[in-house]
């Protein structure tokens, strides 16, 4: 019955909020009637629990008074001059939630006063975080209704004469000026403090609610950072080499570009999707190709330190970025990068990584359904079977780890059996990538390190059967570079009939930009989490960076540039007999 009373009172508050937010002079009489009925029925139910002289009714009156004060504060925004006063507003606006806590406190005989106070504090911090997120998302609505909005308040302090900008431009500046990011960090601090107040209590449902809010803040913050970086990229100019008729581009220019866009912490950033930008996976990818396949003498110590500092919960696990849950592919590339940079791993240290291997021998991308659903944090997704399934592309890179680290065990043999089945099925396309060339190339490179003749011959035969590419045709440069590198590294072992290496190198050179880099390609795709077989279940992929069933571009060109550079360097070395 308490739950029913809570629902009825909640419903009345929502309807009252709608009236307060509505600037029209008249409101529907039926709405007022519904509010009155909901509140009357709420009081009837509560009266069966609390006598008329119960302390609860005194607290009830206090909470109603707080709600009225919240309404007045909301309409007199000039009275809110500090963030502390904003916190008071948030606390008052959440008086409904506090009534539920009050009721339970009184019903338990008021014996748990310390716990009661801590839960109220936790609730206040939760609601401050909630209100911050609400204000950022409701900027336009609050602007029109002339309600106080903390994001507008902060933007006015950051940008002079903000009212001279259109509403659309104000919303853009909210993100580009760093206001939204700053507020999300405040929200995150409050939600962490909300956790601290109830850390020692058995309140699983409340803690789940706090966790969902924390996940929401994290995702929103990742998207803000991603949006800012992506917007910065859109404003930058990429000069096509061919349009300027420039001559040979030196290697130093390619490397200058890569190290110019490197962050101060040693990381590289690329790709943008609902999880934000990738820094961990991208950094490990760059470090691996530069340190293992180019044998560079660059100082990558800061990059190595960055990767080591981004281990998930101090385990040998890594994610797409610093704030995302671990996945097999990011972990595989980071292990490869760190190993190439001098860090040794014994089998016992890889137990967490081994846990991504499924019963069929293949490696899944994510391993924990509950953890993945919590991170996606949306009611629209309740089936993530597709992302928990074994994936050809993820398994190919995992096999490279086995080969490079010299691990020969039953796990490797199970993986080899899985991979052979996938290679022999020519209709099998990588789950996360648009071409088989991705998986085939990494398997060839793996066998060049630690030979499996069957896998090697199957993959090289597939490369061998490819017809000569058309020099002036449209190409995915990322795949062209991977194919060239794998052919160069394997041609001293496999007798290719068809040797288009020179043509492949010319395709790469012709696509190179004047600043030494290569423009990003639409190579990676993101199927919906419930999709098991993208080729059979998805009939149209769109180029985008939000949502699922999309194809993404490495907008910074990091992936395409580093592989193209390394492939061309290996090609030149092969011409010189090295």
N, C-alpha and C positions, 0 to 999 in steps of 0.2 A: 504493500500500500504506500510505503514511503516513496518508492520509485514512481508510482502513479502520480503522487502529489508533486514530486519533482518535475515530472514531465509536464503537468498542467501549468505549473508556475513558470517553467521555462518557456512554454508556448506563449503565455501572457506577456512575458518580458520581450520576446522576439517581436510580437505584434506591436508592443509599445515603442520599441526601437524604430520600427518601420514608420510609425506615426511621427515620432520626433524627427526622423531624418527627412520626412516628406515636407517640402516647402509649400505645398498647395494649401489653400485656406480651408478647404473642406476635406473631411475624411469620411470613409464609409461607416455608417452607423452600425452595420453588422460587425465591423471589426471591434468597435467599442463594446458591443454586446458580448462578443466572444471573449474579450479580455476579462470582462466582469465575471462571466460564468467560470472561466478557468481559475481565477483567483478565489472566487467563492468556494468552488469545489476543493481547491487546495486547502483552504482554511478548515473546511469540514473534516477532511481526512486528518490533518494535523491535530485537530481538536480531539480526535480519538486517542492520540498518543500523549498529548500534553494537557494537563489541567489548566484552568484559566489563570491560576496564580503561579504557573511554572515560569522559571527564569527564561525559558525558551522564547516566550512572547515578548519579553523585554529585549532580547537579542534580535528578534524578528523586527521590532520597531526600529532598532538601530540600523539594521541592514536596509530597510526601506528608505530611511533617511539618507543613508549613504548613496543609494541609487538616485534619489532626487538631487543630491549635491553633485553627482557625476553629470547629470543632465545639465545643470546650471554651468558647471565648469566647461562642459563641452561647447556650450553656446557662447561662453565668454572667454574665448581663447586668449585674449590679452592678459588674462589673469594667470596664465601658465607661462612662467618665465624661466623655469629650470627643468632639468630631467627628473629631479626628485618630485616636483609637483606633478609631472606627467605620470610618475609611478603611482601617486595618490589617486589620480584620475582613473588609471587602470584598475586599481584595487577597488575603488567605489563602483566602477562599471561591472565588476564581477561579483557583486553582492549576492546574486542568486546562488552562485556556487558555494559561497561561504555559508549560506543558510543550511545547505545540506550537511556541511561539516559541523555546524552548530547543533543541528538536530541529533546527530550521532553522539556528540559530546554529552549533551544533556541526557540522552537515553541510556548512556553507560554510567550514569551516576556522577558525572563530572570528576571521575577518579584519575583521568589521564590528561591533566591540565598541560603538562609539558609537551606531550605528544600533540595535543590539540593546537597549541600555539605554533609548533613546528610545521604541522600540516597547513595551517593558515598562511604561514610565511612561504611555504612551498607553493601554495596556490597563488599567492600574490606574484611571486617571481614567474610562475608559469603564465599568468595572465598578462604580465608586462611583455613577455616574449610574444605571446599570442597577439597582443594589440599592436606591437611593432610591425609584425608581418601583415596584419590587417591594414594598417595605415599605409604601408608601402604599396600594397596591391590596390587599395581604395583611394589612391591619390586624387584621381579625377572626380570620383563621386563625392568625396569630402570637400573638394574645391568648389564644386557646384552647390553643395548644400551648406557651405560656409561653416563647416565643422572643424574643430581643431584636429590637425594631423601632424604628428611628430616629424614625418619626413619632409613636409612642406616647411615646417618650422626650421629644420636644419638646413634645408636648401636655401631659404631666405638669408641665412647667415653666411652661406658659402658663395652665393651668386648675387652680385649687386643688381638692384632693380629687376628682380625676378618677374614682377608683374608685366614687364614689357615684352616678355617671351610668350609665345602661344602656349596653350595648355599641352599640346603635343610635344613641343620643345622642352617644356618644363619636365615632363615625364622622362624624356631622354636624358636630360641633365641630371636627373635624380640618380641615374646609374653612372653616367660618364664622369660626374664630379665626385664620385666615391661616397655619396651620402647613403645610398642603399646598402653598400657593403659595410660602412661604418655602423649603421643601425643593426644589421644582421649580426655583427660581432657583439653588439650590446645584448641582443636577444639571446645569443648563444651563452654569454656569461650568465644571464638570468636563468636559463634553463639548467645549466650546470649547478648553479646555486640551489635551484629547486630540488635537484637530485640530492644534494648534500643534506638538506633539512630532513629528508625521509630515508636516508641511506640505511639506517638500522631497523627500519620498520617493515613488517610484512604487509606490503600494499602493492601486490603485483599489478593490479589493473591501473592504479595511478602511475606506477613506474612505467608501464607500457605506454600510457598516454604521454608521459614526459619523453620517452624514447622516440615516439612518433614525431613529437614537436622538434626534438633535436635533429632527427633525420630530415625533416622539412627545412629547417634552417640551413643545414649543411648543403642540401640539394640546391636551395635558392642561392646560397652564397657561391657555390660552384658555377651556377648558371650566370650569375652576375659577372664573375671574373672571366668566364668564357665569352660572354657578350662583349665585354670591354676589349678583350684581346682580338676577338673576331672583327669588331668594329674598327679597331686600329689597323688591322690587316686590310680591310676594304678601302681604307683611306690611303694606304701606301701604294706606290707606283712600281709595277714590275715591268721592266723594259725588255722587250724581246730582242735577243741578239740579232736575229736575221733582219729585223726592220731597221737596224742601224748600220748594217754592213760591217760590223766590227771584226777584227781578226781573231786569232787564237786567244782563248781565255786561259790564263795561267791557273795552275792548281791552287796557288796562294789565294786567288780571288774566291774560289769555291770555299776554301777553308775559312777565309776571312768572313764570308757570309755566315757560315755555321757558327763561328765563335762570336760574331757580332750579335746574333740573336740569342746567344746563351745567357741565361739569367745569372745574377750575381752569386746565387747559391750553387752554381755549377749545373743547373738543370736546363733541359730544353723542353719546349711546350709545343704541342700540335694537336690537331683534331679538336672538334667542338661538338658535343652532343648533350643529352639531358644530364649526364654526369659531369658536365663542365669540360675543361681542357684536360688533356693528359700531360702530366709532367714526369711521373715515375716510369711508365711504360716507354714514353718517347725517349727519355734520357737513357734508359737501359738499351734501347734499340740503337741509338747513335753510338754509345760507348762500345757496344759489342762489335759493330761493323768497323769502327775506326781502330779498335785495339786488336781485334782478331783477324779480320780479313784485309786490313790495310797495314797492320803492324806499325802503327804510327808511334812517334815518340813525343806526342803531345802530353802536356800535363793535364791529366784527367782526374787528379786527386780530389778536387772539389766535387766533381760529378760522382766519384766513388763514395765520398763522404755523404753526399746527398742521398744516394741510394741506400747506404747503410742506415742512415738516420730515419728512413721512411719504412723500415720494417714494420709489419703489422703486429702489434702487441708483442714486440721483441722476439717474434718468431721469424723463420726464414720464409716469409710470405710477403708478397707485394701486390699492390692494386694498380688500377688504371691511373689514379693520381693519389696525392697525399691523403685525401679524405674519403676515398672509396674503399669498399671491402676488397679483400684479396681475390685474385683470379689466377688460374693456372698459367695463362699466356704471359701476363706481366711478370709473374714469378719466374717463369722459364727464362725470359729475356734478361731479367735482372741477375739470375744465377749465372747465365752465360757471360754477361758483362763483367760481373765481379770476378768470376773465375779467370777471364781474359786479362783482368787488371791485377791478378796476383792473389786473389782470395781462394783458398782451398775449401772444398766441401766434402765431408765424408758421408757415406750413406745414412748414418744415424742422424745427421743434421738435415736430411731431406725428407724425413718422415711426413711432415706436414704437406710437402709438395706431392709426395706419393699418394696422399689421400685424395687427390683429384682424379686418380685412375679408376675408371669404372670396371665392372665385372667383365665387360666385353673386351677389356684391354686398352681401350681408348681413353683419352683424357678429356674431361669435361671442362668447361670454362669456369663455372661456379659449382660449388659442392654442397652448399647448405641452403635448402629451400627457405627456411624461416629467416635466415640472415639476408638472403637476397630479396625476399618480399618486403622486409623491413627497410632495406636500403632504397628500393624502388619507391616505396612509401606512397602508393596510390591505390585507391579502391578499384580502379579500372583494371588492375592486374591481379589475378588470383591463381594463375597457372603459369609456372616458369619452367615447365618440363623441358622445353626446347633448349634453354640455357644450361640445364643440368645434364643434358645428353652428351655423349662422346662426340667430339668434333674432329674432322679430318685435319683441318689447319692447325688447331691447338695441339693435336697429337703429333703432327710433323715437327713442330718446334720442340715439343717435349722429347721427341726422339733425338733431336740434336743435342739436348742436355745429356742424355744417356751416353751418346757417342763422345762428346767433348770431355765429359768427366770420367770416361772409361768405366762406366757402370755396366756390368754384365750379370744380370740376375733374372729370375723368373718374370719379374715385372717387365723387363725389357723384351723378353721373348713373347709375352702376351701382347705387348704393344706392337711388335713386329708383325704378328699374325693379324692384328686389327688393321694395320697399315696396308699390308699386302692385299687384303680384301678390298680396301678403298681404292688402291691404285688400279687394281684389275677392273674395277667397275668404272668405266670411262664416263659414266653419267654423274659420278660423284663429284660435287663441287664444294669447296670449303664453305663452312657455315657463315663465317664472318667476312669472307673476301669474294670478289666477283669472278675470280679465275682460278682454275686448277694450277696455273703456273706458280702461284704462291706456295702451295704445299709441296709440289713436285721439286721446286728449286731448293727449298730447305732440306728436303730428304736427300737430294744429291749432295749438298754441302755436308750433311751429316755423315753420309757414307764415304766421303772423301777423307773424313777424320777417322772413322772406325767402320770398316767395310762390312756391309751385308750385301752379298752379290745379287741376291734375288731382287731386293728393293732397288739397288743401284741400277741393275740392268733394265728393270721395268720402267724406272723414271727416265733414264737416259734414252731408252727407245722411244719414249713419248716425246722427249725433246727432239730427237732425231727425225721423227715423222712430221714435225712442223714444217710447213713449206716456208720458203724464203719470204720474209715480210716485205711489204712494199715500202720503199724508202720514203715516199712522200705521202703515205696514207696516214690515217688517224691512229695514234698509238697510245696505249697506257704506258707511260714512261717508267713507272714503278715496276711493272711486270717485265718490260723489256730489259731493264737493268738487272733484275733478279735472274732472268734467263741467261743473260750474257755472263754474269758472274759464275753461275753454276756450270755453264758450259766450259768456261776458261779453266775452272778448278778441276774439272773431270776429264778433259779431253786427252790428257796424258794416260788415262786408264781406259776410257771408252773410245772406240773407233767410230766417230761420227761420220756418216755419209755426207751429211749436209752441214756445211760450215759457214753460216752467215755471220760470223763474228764481226767481220769488218762492217757489214751493213748495219748490224745492231749498234755498233759503236758510233756510226755516222748518224743514226737516228737519235741517239742520245746527244751527240754534239750539236746537231741541228736544233734540238729542243732547248738547249741551254740558254739561259738569260744572261744579259750583259753583266749583272752583278755576280755571276758565277753559279747561281743556284738554278734549280729546276722548278717550274710551277707545279704545285700539288696536283694529284690525280684523284679521280673518284674511284677508289679501289676498295675501301672498306664499306661493309654494309651492316645494318643492324636489323635483324628480323624481330618480330614481336616475340616476347619470351615464351609464348605457347607454341610457336612454330617448330616442328620437328624436322621438316624437309622443305627448306626455302624454295628450291627449284620447282617443287610440285604444288606448293601451297600459296605461293605469292606470284602474281601474274604481272604486277607493275611496281617497279621501284622508282621512287622519286628522289631527286637530288635535294637534300635538305640537311639540317643539323638538329632538328627537333623531332621527337616522336620515334616511331619504329617503322620497319619496312622501308627504310631509307638507305641511300648510298651517300657516303661522306667523302669529302676531300681533305687531304692533309694540307690545310689552308696556308700553313707556314712553309710548306714544301720541304719539311725536315726529312721525312721518310724517303721521299723521292730523291732528294738531293744527296743524302748520304749514301744511298745504295748506288745511285748513278755515278757518283764520284769514285766510290770504291771499285765498281765494276770497270770503269774506264782505266783506272790505275792498274788493275790486274791485267787488263787487255794489253796495255802498253808494256807491262813487264813481260808478258808472254811473247810479244814481238821481239823483245830483246833477249829472249832465251832464259829469263829468270822465272 
